[in-house]
Amino acid sequence: MRSSNPTTGRRKAPIRTALIALLVALVGLAATSAAYAVGFIAPSPDAGSTLDDATYGDLYGPINFAAEGTNASSIFFIDTNPPPNDPPFDTSLPAGLVLNTTTGQSTASISGTPTAPAGTYRFVVGVSGVEDIPNGSGVFAYRGYALTIRPAPLTVTVNNLSRAYGAANPQLTYTVSGLRNGDTAAQVLQGALATTANASSPVGNYNITQGTLALTAYGTARYTLTFNQGTLSVTPAPLTVRANDATRRVGAPNPAFSVSYNGFVNSEDESVLGGTLQITTPADTTSPAGTYPIIPSGLTSTNYAITFENGTLTVTNQDVPQISWPTPAAITYGTPLSASQLNATASFNDQPVAGTFTYTPAAGTVLAAGTQNLQVLFTPADTVNFAPVPANTTITVNRAPLTVTANNATRRVGEPNPAFSATFSGFVNNEGPSVLGGTLSFTTSATATSPAGTYSIVPSGLTSNNYTITYVNGTLTVTDFQLYLPLLRR
């Protein structure tokens, strides 16, 4: 019985096997035998040639083949048992490419969309022909080829971002273009972007650079990376300068005016401002009872966008009590305001004046870290003889200590690092990690190829205006599984 099977049939033909080996040695990538009735003809590429390059994820082909001497049983095929070669032949086409062939047809083609990693692939295209060799042998022709799949271009473009001076950097993000074959950014990219800007960086533009962002092993095998950096714009932080309200009696000189600041960041105060503070009012000693604006101006800053707000001078025919309110001692974020800080007193001619004090912010308020304004309005019990009087002071709120400790972890030699985590200690006001800025990240020197041992897990990346963050490293223990086998046998 004769066979035209392209794989099993030719194993019964020692003459054909020896011939192929000889032709491979002579041509390098296979050939065709003139002794066989079947043979490749144009437009088939020459034996041993390199086909047109393909690109990962791009439509390829068709590369056309034709043969003479075919019959109704003929078919083109990829040799799954190719002869020896250096470098060796593959036993199939690169993933994503197919040989389009139909039994009985004298033409075929290779086409498709490569999903195989970039690289050079070598394979043998065969075609079965007329079965006129004795002893049941099939008739085949073969040609070997090389095909290179190039990596596809992948572009990472950083998204431009902005934030106010003193704020934590937003999450640095990017847009990926060029992904193929259903690949995702998480598959092909690893690491993070970087910028030199931090909360204390002055107003200006800062490059967002590639940092540690790079192709993964999977991505490196399929793509070439082009990186387009972006810009982080640091804009002025809003700062309000408001004239504090004041009260005086008709005919008395204007009191010393003052202002309150709202919006300083990075524990800064008015000493960082330029210009000279000026406070004016149209009221003078001849002004009748009434209210007059207290107008602040004159300050400048690069890092702050200053808004000036007028206060009110009340000129009255009543006596004006004197408010005594010593500057409170500093407190730590999370400490609510109490009588220890809200303790103003009122007097006139060194005699106490009865009345009520209304504080803003009120007792029980938890202030943000930084220098904060406190205001009070004294309302005398004797409203006939005494006028209501406002007063102001400031309080320093220190950041609360917060410890972020990387949790210990264990894995076996050869395994990837596990997902690391951390434990937080020091939150106040029932707060949690969600109030922190930045992004918690972990680094370790251990890789999948690291030997058994212990390695530091180093946390970093979080920011806060209200907490002073201290990081504590954890330990990654990499174990050699073989060490435990004797125990398992007991």
Residue, then its C-alpha position, 0 to 999 in steps of 0.5 A: m500500500r502506498s501512502s502520501n502522508p507528509t510525515t508518516g509516508r516519508r519515514k518509509a523512504p530511506i532514499r528520501t531521508a538521505l537525499i534531504a540530509l545531503l541537500v540540507a548540507l549543501v544548501g543550508l536550509a533545505a532544497t527540492s529534488a529534481a528526481y521527484a516529480v513534484g517540485f516548487i515553482a515560482p512564486s515560491p521563495d528560493a530554498g534557504s531564503t529569508l522571508d520578508d520580516a514580520t512585526y509582532g501583532d501586525l498582519y503578515g503576508p501572504i507569502n505565496f507558494a506553488a508546485e508542479g507535479t501535484n495531484a488530487s491528494s497533494i497538500f502543502f505542510i510544515d515539516t514536523n520532523p525536519p532534518p538536522n540543521d544549524p541552527p535547528f529547524d522549528t517543527s511549526l510556524p511561529a504562533g499566529l501564522v498559518l499555512n493556508t493550503t487545501t488538498g489537491q491545490s497546487t498553491a498555498s500561502i503563509s499569512g496571519t498575525p504573529t503572536a510569537p515573541a520577536g526572533t528568527y524562526r526556521f521551518v521547512v515547507g513541504v508539498s506531497g506529489v505524484e506517487d510514482i516511486p516504487n516500494g510504496s514511497g511517497v513523493f515530496a519536495y521540501r524547502g527550508y526558510a527563515l523568518t524574523i519577527r521584529p518587536a512592535p513599537l510601543t509608546v509610553t506618553v506621560n500625562n502632564l499634571s499639575r498641583a499646588y505648591g506644598a501639595a503631595n505629588p499626584q499619582l504619575t500616570y501615562t498613556v500607552s499606545g501600540l499594544r497588540n494581540g490583546d496585551t495589557a500595560a500590566q503585562v508589558l510594563q513594570g516600575a514607576l515614573a519619577t520626578t524631582a519635585n516634592a512638596s517643598s519644590p518651588v513653583g515651576n515646571y518639573n520633568i516627569t521622567q521614566g524612573t524605573l518604568a521598563l518593559t517586563a520580560y514578556g514585553t521585552a520579547r515583543y516590543t521596543l519602548t519609546f518614552n515621551q516624558g511629561t511635565l508636572s507643573v507646580t502652581p502657587a498655593p492660595l494664601t488669604v491675608r485677612a485684616n483682623d477686626a478691631t474696635r475703638r472709642v470715638g476720638a481714640p487713635n486707631p489701634a495697632f492693626s494685624v492680619s491673619y494668614n490662612g493657607f501656608v504650607n510646609s510649616e511656613d509663615e509670613s517670613v517667606l513673603g516678599g514686600t511689606l505689609q501695609i494696613t490702612t483705614p479711612a478712619d481717624t480720630t475725628s471719625p464719627a461712630g460707625t464701621y470702617p474697612i481695614i485694608p491690608s496690602g503690600l505682600t508678594s510671593t512666588n509660591y503663593a497666590i495672595t488674596f487680601e481680605n478687608g477687616t472691619l474697624t468699629v468706632t463706638n461711643q461705648d467703652v472698649p474692654q481690653i482682651s488678653w489672650p496669651t499665645p497658646a502652647a503648641i499642640t500635636y495634630g489630633t488634639p482637640l481645642s479646649a480651655s487650655q487654648l481658648n482662655a481669653t479674658a476681658s478687662f477695662n481699667d484693670q478691672p474684669v468685665a463680665g461677658t461671654f466669649t465665642y471662639t472660632p474654631a470652637a472647643g473640640t475642633v481638631l486643627a490641621a498641622g501648621t500655624q492656625n488662626l484662633q478668633v474670639l468675639f467678646t460680648p459684654a454682659d453690660t451692652v450699654n456701657f461696653a462694646p463687643v470686642p474681637a481678638n485673634t491669636t495663633i497656635t502651632v499644631n505639630r504633625a503627629p508621628l506615624t509609623v509604617t512598618a513593612n510586614n515580613a514575608t516568606r517565599r521559596v527560592g525561584e518564586p516571584n516576590p509576593a505582594f508586600s503589605a504594611t502595618f500603620s501605627g499612629f493614626v488619630n481621629n479614627e483616620g486610616p491610610s486613605v488620608l495619606g498622599g502619595t503611593l505606598s511602594f516596596t522595594t527589595s533586592a531579592t529577585a526570583t534568582s536570589p539564593a536562600g536568605t533574608y532580604s529587607i523589604v523597604p517601604s516608601g512613597l507616602t506623604s502627609n501634611n498632618y503626620t510625620i511618617t517614619y518607615v520601618n523595614g520588614t524582612l523577606t525570608v527566601t527559603d530553600f524548599q529542599l531543606y524541608l524534605p527530610l522533615l517531610r519524610r519523618 
